[in-house]
Amino acid sequence: MERAERGERILQAAEELLLAWGYRRVTIDEIARRAKVGKGTVYLHWKTKDSLLLAVVLQAKMRSLQQQLGRMRADARAALPSRMMRGYYQDFLEEPVLRALYTDDVDILGRLNDAAKKEFAEIIAFNDEVLVRYLEVLRAHGLLRTDLDLRHQQYMLLATTGGFFMAEAMLYDRAPDAPEVRGELLATTIRSTLEIPPEAFRTPDAGAAAAADADAPRCATADEAMAAAAREIIPLYEQVVERSVQEMRRQLRD
C-alpha cells in the first residue's frame, strides 16, 4: 500500500470513529484496526491521537473553505464578513466532524485548541495574516468600518462566530429551531457591528485607501466595490486551501 493511500485510510478510519464514538473513546488501537494497519504505522504519520484528530478537523475545515470559495466565485457579495461567516456557520451545521468538535466536551475543545497551536502553528499564523489582509481589503474599498482598530475587528469577527458555534452545545435549548434563523442572526450581528450598509456607501477616502492599498480602485457603488474587493479576496483564500493541502501532504509523507 502506498504511503499516501495508507495515510488517507487512517484519516478516514479516525473520522468514522470520532463520529461514532466521540473523542474520549477513540483510541489509536481502534483506528489502526479499522484502517487495517499496524498501530506503529499510525504513529509513522501522527505522533499522538490529538495530532491525528486535528488532521481530521483540518480536512473538514478545508471542505468548508472550498465551499466558501465556490460561493464567492458565484457571488462577490459572499465575501462580505456577514455572508462569509453565515456560510461557514451553515457548513458547520452540515459538517459532522466540526459539529462533533464543538458539541463534545468543552475541555476537549480547549485541549485540541492547545494542540493545534503546536501542530499547525504555521497554518494558524498564515490564516491570521490572511484574515487581517481580508479586512484591510474591505476597509480599503469602503465596505468595512474604519473607526475601529483593525485587530479589534479581527477579534470581534472571530469571537462572534466562535460564540455562535459554541452556542450549538451550550444554548441548544434556547436557540431558534431553524438553522437558517440562527445563521441569519449571526449575519445580522456581524453586519451591524462591522460593515458599512450599502445605502450608506461612499467612495473610500483617498488617503485611507492609499494607506491600505495604493492600487485600490475608486468605486461608485457598493456592488462595484464588492466585486473589486472579491477579486483580491478570492486569491487570498485560494492560498489558504493550498497551504492546508500542503500540510496534509507533508503529514502523509513524513
Steps between C-alpha positions, in 0.01 A plus 500: 500500500639843403584728790253774400219248445572344837488841666164573336360173633617587850337844475175346378499247783571773757213712367255210507590409858494861618144535371386161628660501844609855588849617586545328837429148379710513185838331534793457265453122532144523369598738222776264388262204511238675287762625252649148485851618586729448795493739795859599425399599148259759638783651702712529184269780393367648826678518833186501717126442487451875527714572194315235297156630595616855430585383149143372470374843608733678256362285218143592597589870514656473155170367367321799650756744359464352153125548524554860606726559201224367276252743655733797451572407139126481433410823682751763609272603787577164666839651590338743744571397862131450581443273202832321530446412866139400439632266232758353736229458762273317258791277399566436867142390557526259206851372574490212751868530595479869591173452685654216699796719588291788636224297662733262683651568840618865529821381666575290193449799272743700712751216500484463123531876460821493702627206295416679175718795600796259507416266212371762255680813620607606150153457347336684790745790462443509125121493542525791744701697243242424232214609725671830575566557131137409423379769741748750356363442150142554615597817685691632198192453281273682743305190601613471861509750785831676548422660835594175673849361547573236237614241755190568706287427194688176450428398858135605480447294186662187642343531844150557366516207259663273756230595750226388261683171446530442873134592553400189303608299804453742787173673402335229293183513715457874450598539136252555216407167347581583139872495410429765237375735771811448712718559195321824420537615862876452468504691171292782647730529802813526287337728242381750758832495686760513224359578159402818319133475387469510118272804520770683698781406262729774382821495300786418740703791625804530274743529789361200688490288185856592408620399845344154458557446127636757260340319206149478649253623235246773566154341474173689464267237648514236771456223241796628299709523816399148601594359160839674516561378855404142412761496223762554770342283768445180303873449425575545870276210596623291210840528667349380830365190325835435335689537829258258667542247219877530529481436874288189450745372238792572730344293775431211265861503378673548837 
